[in-house]
Amino acid sequence: MANILVVDDELGIRDLLSEILNDEGHTVELAENAAQARAARQRLRPDLVLLDIWMPDTDGVTLLKEWSTGGLLTMPVVMMSGHATIETAVEATKIGAQSFLEKPITMQKLLKAVEAGLARNGGGAGSGLAGIASSSGLLPLRKPGIAGVVQQPMQELTVEAAMTGGQVIPAAVEMGPQARQLFELDKPLRDARDEFEKCYFEFHLAKEGGSMTRVAEKTGLERTHLYRKLKQLGVDLSRGKRSNPAA
């Protein structure tokens, strides 16, 4: 996993990027201005920096130039801005920036930029690089199939994950929450649906090691909606990480 420095004067942006990158297993340091960024650069020796262009004290391009002329631009830097012109982006690239992200930053673009930057840095992300590539769509995503088998008419339904990454999982094998689960159908539809959805999300949380980023991609939900859904269903968000500590 990589050490990533996020420099942005907007608290909401820092929190969002930190949440996504922490969820991917990275160590994240936050700085709200150039002064804090300089101190963090010396202390952390980051593998990658996400640097906002427009900041109140010293703008990101000036700080980038300062690092470049001082021989401190030893890590990839990804510039960020919601108002920068093409000329500004080109200037930052000439100085030594790896790439440029336009705000609002989508999760997909963020992870692709981080993956590319870390790849340039000699794979500084270690084992986490493959996970980021998969999350960004650069590598094929594994799509588990789901097979439903009626064991007793109108009584119970057996739902099992039949395949994961192309490999069949025997029914006796468990992955976190049981891949094979029985559901009582003699109950109101809403209760039955909630029971299924809770099992479904617990299964994917365990399978993805508790990574909300990958669960959001696998289930096709936005992260904000996913958080609300899990809270509504009473899903224990720490359960997936306990079930798969190696993830």
N, C-alpha and C positions, 0 to 999 in steps of 0.2 A: 504494500500500500504506500501511497505517496504523501508527502507533506506539502500542503497547498496553502498559499497565502492569498486571502481575498481582501482587496483594498477597494472600499467604496464608502462614500459619506452617507449613503442611505441605509438606515437600519434594516428596513424591510428587505432590501436586496442582499445585504450581508446574511441575514437570517435564512433567507430562502436558499442561497447558494450553499451555505454551511450545512443546512439540513440535507440537501440532495447529496453533497459530497461525503458527509459523514455517513449517510445511508449506504454509500458505495464502499465504505470501509476506510476512507482516507482520514488523515489528521489535518484539521483545518485551523488556521490561525487567522484572526480577523483584525483589520486595521481600518479606521474611519478617516484617516488623512495621511499625507505624505510623511509626516514626522513619525507616526506610529509604524508606517510601512518600512521606513529606514531601519528602525529599531528591530522590527520583526525580521527583516531581511538578514541582519547580522546575527540575530539570535537563533533563528529557525533554520537558516540555509535551505529554503524551500526547493522542492523539485519543480514547482510551477507557480506562477503568480497570475491571478486574475486582477487586472488593474483598471479601475474606472478612469476615464479621461477627465471629466469635469469634476473637480474637487475644490473646496473653498480656499485652501492655503496654497498648495502647489498642484498644478494640474498633472494628470497622468503622463502626458507626453514629456513634460519637463522632467518628471521623476525618472522616466525611462531613459531619457538622454543623460541624466546625471549618473545613472547606473552604468550606462554604456561607456561614457567617457572615463568613468572611474574604475573600469575593469570589473564591475560588480554584476554585469549582465551575464551571469554564468548559468542561468536557468531560463526556460521558455517563459515568455510573458504574453498573455492573451489580453488584449485591450477590450474595454467595454464602454458603450455609450449609447444614449438614446437620442443624442442631438449632434453627433459628430458628422462632419462632411466627408466626402470621399477623399478630399485632399488631406484631411487630418489622419484618416486611416492609412493612406499611402505613406505619409510622413512617418507615422509610428512604425510601419513595416520597414521602411528604409533604415530607421534607427536600430531596429533589431527585434521588433515585436513578432511573435510567432503568427498571430492571427487577430481577427477583430470580430467581436460579438455585438450585435445591435440589440438594444433593449426595446421592448421586453424580451428577456432571454428565455427561450424554451428549454425544457429539460433535455430534449433530443440534441439540440445544437450545443448546449453546454457540455454534455458528455462526449460528443464527437470532438469538440475543441480540446477538452482535457486529454482525451485519448491520444489525439495527434500530438499534442505538446509533450506528453510523457514519452511517447514513442520516439520523438526527436531527442529527448533527454536520455536516451539509452535505456528505455524501459524502467524508469525510476519507480513505476508503480508496482513493480514486482509481480506477485501473483494476481494482483487486482486488475491488471491490464486487460486480461481476457474478459473479465466480468464487465468492465466498462465498455469494451468493444461490443459485447453482446447487447448490453443495455442501449447502446446508441444505434443499434441496427447495422453495424458494420460487419457483424458476423451473423449467420443464420440463427434465428431464435428457435428454440425447441418448443414445439407445440404439443403438449400431451393430449391424447385422445381420451374421451370419456364414453364408457359403454354402460348402458342401463339394462338390467335384466330383471324381469318380474318373476319373483320366486313364488309368491302366493298371490293370486288374482285379487286386486283391490285391497291388499292388506299391507304389504311392505315392498319397498323398492330397494334393490341393491345397486349402488352406484360405485364404480371403481375406476380409478385411473388406469387405463389399459396399457398405455405406452408413455414413456418419458424419454425423449431424445432418440426415438426409434427403437428402444429396447423394451421388450415386454416385461412387466413386473408381475411376478406370481402373486396371487391373491393373499398368500400367507405372509408376504413381505410387507412391513409397515414403513411408511415414510412420515415421520412426525405423527400428526393426527392420522388415523387409519385411512389408507387409500381405499379401503372397502368399508362401506358404512350402510347400516340398515336404517330405514326411515318408516315410521308409522304413518300410514295414509288416512287412518280413520280419525281425522282432526280437521279443524278449520284450515282453509287454504293458506291464509296468512301465516298461521303458526307453522304449518308444514314448510312453507317457503322460507321463513326465517331460520328454521332449523337446518334446512339444506344450505342456505347461504352462509350461515355461520361455519358449518363443517367445510364448505368449499373454500372460504377465505383462510381458515385455520390450516387447511391442507397446503395451500399455496404459500402461506407465511412460513411454514415449516420447511417446505421444499426450497424456498429462496433464502433460507437462513435469516428470516425476519426483515429482509430488504423491502421497504415500502416502494422503492423505485421499480424494482423488478416485478413485484406483485402488481403494481399499477399497470405495467406494460402487459403482463400476462393476462390480466383480467379485463383490460381495455377501459379502465376507469381513470379519470384524472385523480391526482394525488389528494386534492382537497375533498373531492367526493368520496374517495376511498376511505380517508380518515373518518369522515362523518358516518359512513356506512358501518365501519368496524365498531365505532363507538356505540352506534344504535343497536348493533347486534350483541354487544357485550363481549367482543373478542379480546382476549388478552394479547396485547401487541408484543409482549416480551416472550411469549410462549414459543414462537418460531425460532428465536435466537437460542433459547435454552435447548430446543429440540435438535438444533443443528449447530453446535458450537464451533465447528470447523469452518463454517461458511464465512 
